[in-house]
């Protein structure tokens, strides 16, 4: 299950918020690229001995291609500061019962300054929430929101279908100035706020971060098996249900592509069709960008026809969205394809963001 390696830090390559990329020299003259999260293991320096979990890297799995630093055994970090009263310490445990479980302060815990606020709210007040299958949709959705409403306050709810540490995402690090905050939910951690469930994460986004629009998506590293139900993106449908339960307005970002070489992901991906068509029990606005190629548009229409009985299929113009996508401060990439290689995917996500921004400017009838 774990492929252990021990080595010595040869060089620190680069840093971003919460993460450090390293070159680690192993026995036999092998150098391995590794990633450390200083909040968990301390801050590695050249010359430090490190213990690595190298399984995913050695097997060629996952996103990023890293061994992960498990410990600096010869230079352990100090314990985190203790609260004067243990009742005031956070006790929300993430990555529970794993060797690197992290104990955090939950936004809704009794010791949290936001506890009383969250104890008294039960509604998103009609806030639009964009749900997406892949982490790569996050910057494109954000570009769509800000294309017409540059001052919109946008929060990100990070679910635990992909990378658990928010720190793993260089994309998220590059978007921090455009987000009012990140809430990591479930087993995910490392956001500006921590929450137990998607429900409390959404309420925190609305009432603590004061978001106008929220995006819900997993971290990098989507898991899929090529079966109808065996993929982590089924959580998209569950997020739609949570949004509707809390009186928000679900907006579905569809995974659309005419460039993916796998038939199950061409047109509308089976991930979207299963999540919205089988898992989501509440209606959502499923956004289709105008201007798709004729053949792709016909394929998308045919795929979405069975979902139209429950959901609203909304067509959104894409004028100005290509420019908004190219102006992002982070590179766009999905499954190794950039914007010009798979424009339909990114335009679909941006169109969902544009639609959510327009909903945010429209009074919610039940507010």
HELIX and SHEET records of a PDB file:
HELIX    1   1 UNK A   38  UNK A   41  1                                   4    
HELIX    2   2 UNK A   55  UNK A   59  1                                   5    
HELIX    3   3 UNK A   86  UNK A   88  5                                   3    
HELIX    4   4 UNK A  115  UNK A  119  1                                   5    
HELIX    5   5 UNK A  137  UNK A  148  1                                  12    
HELIX    6   6 UNK A  166  UNK A  168  5                                   3    
HELIX    7   7 UNK A  170  UNK A  174  1                                   5    
HELIX    8   8 UNK A  176  UNK A  178  5                                   3    
HELIX    9   9 UNK A  198  UNK A  207  1                                  10    
HELIX   10  10 UNK A  232  UNK A  234  5                                   3    
HELIX   11  11 UNK A  235  UNK A  245  1                                  11    
HELIX   12  12 UNK A  263  UNK A  265  5                                   3    
HELIX   13  13 UNK A  270  UNK A  274  1                                   5    
HELIX   14  14 UNK A  275  UNK A  279  3                                   5    
HELIX   15  15 UNK A  294  UNK A  304  1                                  11    
HELIX   16  16 UNK A  305  UNK A  307  5                                   3    
HELIX   17  17 UNK A  321  UNK A  326  1                                   6    
HELIX   18  18 UNK A  339  UNK A  341  5                                   3    
HELIX   19  19 UNK A  343  UNK A  360  1                                  18    
SHEET    1   A 6 UNK A   4  UNK A  16  0                                        
SHEET    2   A 6 UNK A  19  UNK A  26 -1                                        
SHEET    3   A 6 UNK A  31  UNK A  36 -1                                        
SHEET    4   A 6 UNK A  67  UNK A  71  1                                        
SHEET    5   A 6 UNK A  49  UNK A  53 -1                                        
SHEET    6   A 6 UNK A   4  UNK A  16 -1                                        
SHEET    1   B 2 UNK A  92  UNK A  94  0                                        
SHEET    2   B 2 UNK A 102  UNK A 104 -1                                        
SHEET    1   C 8 UNK A 193  UNK A 194  0                                        
SHEET    2   C 8 UNK A 181  UNK A 184  1                                        
SHEET    3   C 8 UNK A 154  UNK A 159  1                                        
SHEET    4   C 8 UNK A 213  UNK A 218  1                                        
SHEET    5   C 8 UNK A 128  UNK A 131  1                                        
SHEET    6   C 8 UNK A 249  UNK A 253  1                                        
SHEET    7   C 8 UNK A 285  UNK A 289  1                                        
SHEET    8   C 8 UNK A 312  UNK A 316  1                                        
SHEET    1   D 2 UNK A 256  UNK A 257  0                                        
SHEET    2   D 2 UNK A 267  UNK A 268 -1                                        
END                                                                             
